[in-house]
Amino acid sequence: MPKVGIVMGSDSDLKVMSKAASMLEKLGIDYEMTIISAHRMPDVFFEWAKAAEGKGIKVIIAGAGMAAHLPGMCAALFPMPVIGVPMSGKNLDGMDALYSIVQMPPGIPVATVAIDGGMNAAILAAKILAVSDDDILERLKAYSAEMKDTVQAKADRLKEVGYEEYLAGK
């Protein structure tokens, strides 16, 4: 049963949203991913968002560019957390989407990550789920330790070879 729903308005968002899917897979969290345009197919979107809770989804990650209505509409219809991922765009480099997602009206919150921040959206979804799931919490702790070890290995290598050789070897 999926615990996270990943939804995007266009397949052009897939490059970013696939990072969310990959991170959820790494953390062992079930998800479903779909493409639904809130503007071009509002009836399908409405049905999907209203049915998400009944399918076991506990958190929605919604990616959107430009006017970025998808995350806010998810939050209006879905009673649990929604994380918005603003997409970089052609005209305003994603700032339009970012502002649209973070400026939700009172009572309709959307947690928002950085522009093109699909991976962080998945980690935030995992942290939300970890509040009531010790297995996910332990996997998050292991992931944090893995990140620490990776950075420490880089620091050790830099100290060992100096910055010029380090950069040449990268």
Sequence and secondary structure as in RCSB ss.txt:
>XXXX:A:sequence
MPKVGIVMGSDSDLKVMSKAASMLEKLGIDYEMTIISAHRMPDVFFEWAKAAEGKGIKVIIAGAGMAAHLPGMCA
ALFPMPVIGVPMSGKNLDGMDALYSIVQMPPGIPVATVAIDGGMNAAILAAKILAVSDDDILERLKAYSAEMKDT
VQAKADRLKEVGYEEYLAGK
>XXXX:A:secstr
  SEEEEESSGGGHHHHHHHHHHHHHTT  EEEEE  TTT HHHHHHHHHHTGGGT  EEEEEE TT HHHHHHH
HH SS EEEEE   TTTTTHHHHHHHH   TT   EE  TT HHHHHHHHHHHHHTT HHHHHHHHHHHHHHHHH
HHHHHHHHHHHHHHHHHHH 
